[in-house]
Amino acid sequence: MQKVTEKNARGGYREGAGRPAGRNDVGSITIRIPKDVAKILESKESKTAYILEAIRAYDKEQRKRTIIGFEISYTKKDN
């Protein structure tokens, strides 16, 4: 009697199959924020762009203060 082997059509390597490789220049984080900040973000068309711009602006200011060598405090007045 000859043994019949059935080939399973599932799984295995297939060119182009599977999840695409992730981008190396992008990370993902999860944070918890106060409701007032969430309200601000909800009003923005692109939350990611808004957050990136805010973080980069904050970092730029912090680096300026470090270069100058002293902390500058100020209060923004609403007009």
VENBELWO-V873064 format. One record per helix or strand of 3 or more residues. SS is the DSSP state (A for helix, B for strand). FROM is the first residue (numbers start at 1). TO is the last residue. If there is no record, write none. Layout:
ss = <SS:SS>
from = <FROM:FROM>
to = <TO:TO>
//
This chain:
ss = <A:A>
from = <35:47>
to = <42:68>
//
